[in-house]
Amino acid sequence: MKRWLERNHWPHAINIAGVPQVVREYYEKRMAGAIPAAQASTEQEPNFAALDL
C-alpha cells in the first residue's frame, strides 16, 4: 500500500502498526475529482529477479 500511495502521490502517515493511513477528507475530494490526480509515474522498479544467482 505504501508503495502505491507514494507512486501515485497520495499524502499519508504510517500508524504505530506500520499501516499507511490517508485522511478521509483528502480521499473523498480525490475520489470526487476535486483534486486532480497526479500524472502517472514513469518510474519503474528494479528487476530483482536479475539478482538471483
Sequence and secondary structure as in RCSB ss.txt:
>XXXX:A:sequence
MKRWLERNHWPHAINIAGVPQVVREYYEKRMAGAIPAAQASTEQEPNFAALDL
>XXXX:A:secstr
 HHHHHHTT   EE TTS EE  HHHHHHHHHTSS            GGGG  
